[in-house]
């Protein structure tokens, strides 16, 4: 088995696509007006319109209601990304400024326009870096 993707269901695909392209610096690929993917080497972040849920069963996912999952991105330098994000013209809700966590990662928490929590993190210790090795 291979973990392939995480999908966010939204009422506004264009808004989330623009947000994730701005904060990651990566281009998304649009497979349909209601569906986009941000492909990275380790996982894909898919963005789907609420209307696509009719294909799976109405009510299976509810846009803008996530308060449990965190989308995590491994970055080279959390502090540099924090400075970059705070200088973007896009509105970003910072939840936690860069902080060193007890398990050896430096972490920045912020929300996307739908309220999904995003963690940019950089392992600082040898132990933390070793946990990420293949």
C-alpha positions as CSV (number, residue, x, y, z in Angstrom):
1,X,0.0,0.0,0.0
2,X,1.1,3.6,-0.7
3,X,-0.4,6.7,0.8
4,X,-1.1,8.7,-2.3
5,X,-3.1,11.9,-1.5
6,X,-5.2,14.0,0.8
7,X,-8.3,15.7,-0.7
8,X,-9.8,18.9,0.6
9,X,-13.5,19.4,-0.4
10,X,-14.3,23.1,-0.8
11,X,-17.0,25.5,-2.0
12,X,-14.4,27.5,-3.9
13,X,-11.8,25.4,-5.8
14,X,-10.3,28.5,-7.5
15,X,-9.7,30.3,-4.2
16,X,-7.9,27.3,-2.6
17,X,-5.9,26.6,-5.8
18,X,-4.6,30.2,-5.8
19,X,-3.9,30.0,-2.0
20,X,-1.9,26.8,-2.2
21,X,0.0,27.9,-5.3
22,X,1.0,31.1,-3.5
23,X,2.1,29.6,-0.2
24,X,3.9,26.6,-1.7
25,X,5.3,28.1,-4.9
26,X,4.1,25.0,-6.8
27,X,1.8,24.9,-9.7
28,X,-1.4,22.8,-9.5
29,X,-2.7,20.8,-12.4
30,X,-6.4,21.2,-13.2
31,X,-8.0,17.9,-14.2
32,X,-11.5,19.5,-14.4
33,X,-13.0,22.8,-13.3
34,X,-14.1,21.1,-10.1
35,X,-10.8,19.3,-9.4
36,X,-7.1,20.2,-9.0
37,X,-4.0,18.5,-7.7
38,X,-0.8,19.9,-6.1
39,X,1.7,17.1,-6.8
40,X,4.8,16.8,-4.6
41,X,7.4,14.0,-4.6
42,X,5.9,12.4,-1.5
43,X,2.1,13.0,-1.7
44,X,-0.6,14.8,-3.6
45,X,-2.9,17.5,-2.2
46,X,-6.1,17.2,-4.2
47,X,-8.7,20.0,-4.1
48,X,-12.3,19.1,-5.1
49,X,-15.5,21.0,-5.3
50,X,-18.3,20.2,-2.9
51,X,-20.4,19.2,-5.9
52,X,-18.1,16.3,-6.6
53,X,-19.2,14.7,-3.4
54,X,-22.5,13.7,-5.1
55,X,-20.4,11.1,-6.9
56,X,-19.4,9.6,-3.5
57,X,-22.6,10.2,-1.5
58,X,-24.0,13.4,-0.4
59,X,-22.7,14.6,3.0
60,X,-19.7,12.3,3.0
61,X,-17.5,15.4,3.3
62,X,-18.5,18.8,4.4
63,X,-16.5,21.9,3.2
64,X,-14.9,24.2,5.8
65,X,-15.6,21.9,8.7
66,X,-12.1,20.3,9.4
67,X,-10.8,20.8,12.9
68,X,-8.9,17.5,13.3
69,X,-6.4,17.0,10.4
70,X,-3.2,18.9,9.8
71,X,-1.7,19.2,6.4
72,X,2.1,19.0,6.9
73,X,4.8,20.2,4.6
74,X,8.5,19.5,5.2
75,X,10.3,22.8,4.3
76,X,14.0,23.7,4.3
77,X,13.7,26.7,6.7
78,X,10.5,27.4,8.6
79,X,11.7,30.9,9.7
80,X,12.4,31.9,6.1
81,X,9.0,30.6,5.0
82,X,7.3,32.5,7.8
83,X,8.9,35.7,6.6
84,X,7.9,34.9,3.0
85,X,4.3,34.1,3.9
86,X,3.9,37.2,6.0
87,X,5.0,39.3,3.0
88,X,2.5,37.7,0.6
89,X,-0.5,39.7,-0.5
90,X,-2.8,36.8,0.4
91,X,-4.5,36.8,3.8
92,X,-3.0,34.1,6.1
93,X,-4.2,33.3,9.6
94,X,-1.1,32.4,11.6
95,X,-2.0,30.0,14.4
96,X,1.5,29.6,15.8
97,X,4.6,31.5,14.8
98,X,7.8,29.4,14.3
99,X,8.3,27.3,17.5
100,X,10.7,24.5,18.3
101,X,8.8,21.4,19.3
102,X,9.9,18.9,22.0
103,X,10.3,16.2,19.3
104,X,13.0,18.2,17.4
105,X,11.0,20.0,14.7
106,X,10.7,23.7,14.2
107,X,7.0,24.3,13.3
108,X,4.8,27.1,11.8
109,X,1.0,26.6,11.9
110,X,-1.4,28.6,9.8
111,X,-4.8,28.1,8.1
112,X,-6.0,28.0,4.5
113,X,-9.1,30.1,3.5
114,X,-11.4,27.1,4.4
115,X,-9.9,26.9,7.9
116,X,-7.7,23.8,7.3
117,X,-4.6,23.7,9.5
118,X,-1.3,23.7,7.8
119,X,2.1,22.9,9.4
120,X,5.3,23.9,7.8
121,X,8.1,22.1,9.7
122,X,11.9,21.7,9.6
123,X,13.6,18.9,11.5
124,X,16.4,20.5,13.6
125,X,17.9,17.6,15.5
126,X,19.7,14.6,14.0
127,X,17.0,12.4,15.6
128,X,14.2,14.4,13.9
129,X,16.0,14.2,10.5
130,X,16.6,10.5,10.9
131,X,12.8,9.9,11.4
132,X,12.2,11.3,7.9
133,X,14.9,9.2,6.1
134,X,13.5,6.6,3.8
